[in-house]
């Protein structure tokens, strides 16, 4: 399906810029189709067969999309690695899928550009057409590995078809300039590429996301929307250039890939003067839930909305799998045609990821309110028990974020000889000269949080550590305590 979309997009959009590299050069839709077809022929000549895995360790550039599209045209499975990983991390994740070929930049080998060029020996060449097979694997997406070793979630044409239909409704056109806010190896760029090509827009890529660059490109190209994980939107809002940047073109803001506090949602809405939609999913689920731009503003502030059409949601006891009563906290479980086919060559991990009725276990905890909105409260592995009471760090973080002296905050736990576990808050103050104290935070939160949920310890930091996906690295915070 992806190969066919690349070809049709070239026919429809031709010399329109499809992708703009961080260095400024652009790849048109026609060039994407022609280059990927030539690389596809080179893959076949190199011995890559249908069903083989091809590793992609390319930097963030149009070359990545060329290579991914070429794999799709020969029925190979693209396994892309986040370019921000170290060489050791990269090798470890690729070892999980056993690629027959790796296309990418390596200090000990050819550059990415020269390697792609070597796979294009015949100008104008095209691979033979593939037989239609919706169950043929197209790509694996590696999980972030924040709670263990990264796994390789596998997506076939069937999952990509559903995600593309959900994104476009089967319609072509309607796209404009946008910013590539996440690495191309991430779930979104991998599973939404076909839909983005159908829209016919121009994606401006960043080698590494920086708030200053995001603000500059959004203003320069008059982008109608900003999108990213909560950390990215927060960094844009707090950047010194924000107040002097013309962002009047922005009418919508989309937050996904991590929890957003109500305070941040309100700040985004006011700062950008835009409607806000929060999105929720996980790598294995493909798509999940969202708030609509037309929903009441409160929805995005307190919840991640309701399931997309075709997505079933169930909250369950993490131990027994029994559904919980509405209003009670349970593990978020999703079932839809977008859910991964499984982990690559890992039947044991795949079995652990699903309940017998094929509901995917996300590892996130949440509760439903009486209007059907999902409120996230944390991760199953982040919950801790203080004096016999469960504490969900995300709930505490959401309250602390409303404190006027708190710019960002995160909560983890540490062992305690009396209470078993207690909470530790890491806070980035708005003003380093006038930071919040533990007592001021406790007084502020006292009427919204039970006493056992209040942090017992406070650490003031200049910035929160981030993972390669720009999410708060709670493992690093735990290591700091240790």
Protein Blocks (a to p, Z undefined) as FASTA:
>chain_A
ZZmmmmmmmmmnmmacfbdcfkopacdfklmmmmmmmmmmmmmmnopaehiacddfbdcd
fklmmmmmmmmmnopacddddfkbcfklmmmmmmmnopabdcdddfklccfklmmmmmmm
bghiacddddddfkbcfbdcddehlnbccddddddfklmmmmmmmmnnopaehiacdddf
bcfkbmklmmmmmmmmmnopacdddfbacfklmmmmmmmnopabdcddfklmmmmmmpmk
lmmpccklpmbdcdehiacdfklmmmmmmmnopacddddddfklopacdcdfkbcfklmm
mmgbjadehiacddddfklopacdehiacddddddfkbcfbdehilklmmmmpcfkopac
ehiacdddfkopacdfbdfklpcceehiacdfklmmmmmmmpmkbmbdcddddddfklop
acddddddfblklccdfklmmmmmmmmccfklpcfbdcddfbdcddfkopacfklmmmmm
ZZ
